[in-house]
């Protein structure tokens, strides 16, 4: 990352990743409540994954707000570039969104509301794409 670039967490792509992750988690929770009968264990696993995705989305949203605030701090206390957790955090988002997409596709095959599950999978794939694009690149 060249000197002068914005911190990775402060980009609109990170804000989008947080928002899409939260929307996908809420979609999976809603589908879990309405299409639970045909695939109980898959539904429970999908809703557990949605809980993890919701926590990830909220924490990413908080991290975005902190990074935006830190950009205007005249006396920063921590470095904003190349933090050790930055790559891991975005890879976790990639993994959770890919698992969510796989669960939604499996649920679409066994559930009654398959078009809605496909929409949830599309949200997860969008979130995975955003996480992949937001990852830090080597200099």
C-alpha positions as semicolon CSV with decimal commas, in nm:
position;residue;x (nm);y (nm);z (nm)
1;X;0,000;0,000;0,000
2;X;0,163;0,329;-0,103
3;X;0,207;0,595;0,161
4;X;-0,094;0,823;0,170
5;X;-0,358;0,562;0,081
6;X;-0,657;0,538;0,310
7;X;-0,652;0,257;0,567
8;X;-0,811;-0,057;0,429
9;X;-1,091;-0,062;0,684
10;X;-1,201;0,292;0,592
11;X;-1,291;0,216;0,230
12;X;-1,646;0,202;0,091
13;X;-1,576;-0,161;-0,001
14;X;-1,543;-0,248;0,369
15;X;-1,866;-0,064;0,445
16;X;-2,033;-0,262;0,166
17;X;-1,893;-0,589;0,303
18;X;-2,037;-0,509;0,646
19;X;-2,376;-0,417;0,504
20;X;-2,400;-0,717;0,271
21;X;-2,293;-0,954;0,551
22;X;-2,561;-0,815;0,781
23;X;-2,828;-0,837;0,507
24;X;-2,728;-1,194;0,420
25;X;-2,738;-1,294;0,788
26;X;-3,085;-1,145;0,831
27;X;-3,202;-1,319;0,512
28;X;-3,079;-1,654;0,642
29;X;-3,245;-1,596;0,979
30;X;-3,574;-1,508;0,810
31;X;-3,557;-1,806;0,578
32;X;-3,470;-2,026;0,872
33;X;-3,789;-1,919;1,045
34;X;-4,013;-1,964;0,739
35;X;-3,859;-2,267;0,566
36;X;-3,755;-2,480;0,858
37;X;-3,974;-2,788;0,813
38;X;-3,801;-2,972;0,528
39;X;-3,440;-2,943;0,639
40;X;-3,419;-2,909;1,015
41;X;-3,051;-2,978;1,073
42;X;-2,946;-2,783;0,769
43;X;-3,172;-2,503;0,890
44;X;-3,012;-2,502;1,234
45;X;-2,663;-2,501;1,085
46;X;-2,762;-2,223;0,845
47;X;-2,903;-2,012;1,126
48;X;-2,591;-2,068;1,337
49;X;-2,380;-1,958;1,042
50;X;-2,610;-1,657;1,000
51;X;-2,542;-1,566;1,363
52;X;-2,168;-1,573;1,301
53;X;-2,214;-1,369;0,984
54;X;-2,424;-1,114;1,170
55;X;-2,155;-1,074;1,437
56;X;-1,892;-1,042;1,164
57;X;-2,095;-0,777;0,981
58;X;-2,154;-0,569;1,293
59;X;-1,788;-0,590;1,398
60;X;-1,677;-0,493;1,047
61;X;-1,915;-0,197;1,056
62;X;-1,765;-0,089;1,389
63;X;-1,414;-0,130;1,248
64;X;-1,512;0,086;0,949
65;X;-1,643;0,360;1,179
66;X;-1,328;0,345;1,393
67;X;-1,104;0,370;1,087
68;X;-1,298;0,668;0,951
69;X;-1,272;0,839;1,288
70;X;-0,901;0,761;1,321
71;X;-0,829;0,924;0,986
72;X;-0,914;1,262;1,136
73;X;-0,727;1,204;1,463
74;X;-0,440;1,457;1,488
75;X;-0,251;1,231;1,733
76;X;-0,304;0,867;1,630
77;X;-0,219;0,615;1,897
78;X;-0,201;0,304;1,679
79;X;-0,075;0,250;1,327
80;X;-0,346;0,217;1,061
81;X;-0,134;0,046;0,797
82;X;-0,050;-0,323;0,768
83;X;-0,205;-0,434;1,094
84;X;-0,160;-0,809;1,152
85;X;-0,532;-0,883;1,184
86;X;-0,635;-0,698;0,869
87;X;-0,579;-0,987;0,628
88;X;-0,721;-1,249;0,867
89;X;-1,037;-1,046;0,930
90;X;-1,116;-1,020;0,561
91;X;-1,035;-1,387;0,500
92;X;-1,282;-1,478;0,776
93;X;-1,542;-1,268;0,596
94;X;-1,462;-1,450;0,273
95;X;-1,495;-1,788;0,442
96;X;-1,819;-1,708;0,624
97;X;-1,981;-1,571;0,310
98;X;-1,872;-1,871;0,101
99;X;-2,005;-2,110;0,366
100;X;-2,328;-1,912;0,374
101;X;-2,360;-1,941;-0,003
102;X;-2,302;-2,318;0,010
103;X;-2,557;-2,357;0,290
104;X;-2,811;-2,149;0,099
105;X;-2,760;-2,355;-0,215
106;X;-2,802;-2,679;-0,021
107;X;-3,109;-2,536;0,147
108;X;-3,250;-2,432;-0,191
109;X;-3,230;-2,796;-0,302
110;X;-3,414;-2,928;0,004
111;X;-3,636;-2,638;0,108
112;X;-3,966;-2,508;-0,020
113;X;-3,866;-2,143;-0,075
114;X;-3,582;-2,213;-0,318
115;X;-3,589;-1,875;-0,502
116;X;-3,538;-1,692;-0,172
117;X;-3,251;-1,923;-0,078
118;X;-3,090;-1,850;-0,413
119;X;-3,123;-1,479;-0,339
120;X;-2,954;-1,536;-0,003
121;X;-2,674;-1,726;-0,180
122;X;-2,634;-1,435;-0,422
123;X;-2,597;-1,195;-0,127
124;X;-2,332;-1,423;0,022
125;X;-2,145;-1,445;-0,308
126;X;-2,151;-1,065;-0,333
127;X;-2,013;-1,045;0,022
128;X;-1,739;-1,297;-0,062
129;X;-1,644;-1,093;-0,369
130;X;-1,626;-0,774;-0,159
131;X;-1,412;-0,949;0,103
132;X;-1,177;-1,080;-0,166
133;X;-1,144;-0,736;-0,324
134;X;-1,095;-0,561;0,013
135;X;-0,806;-0,780;0,125
136;X;-0,472;-0,605;0,161
137;X;-0,236;-0,658;-0,129
138;X;0,139;-0,685;-0,091
139;X;0,336;-0,378;-0,190
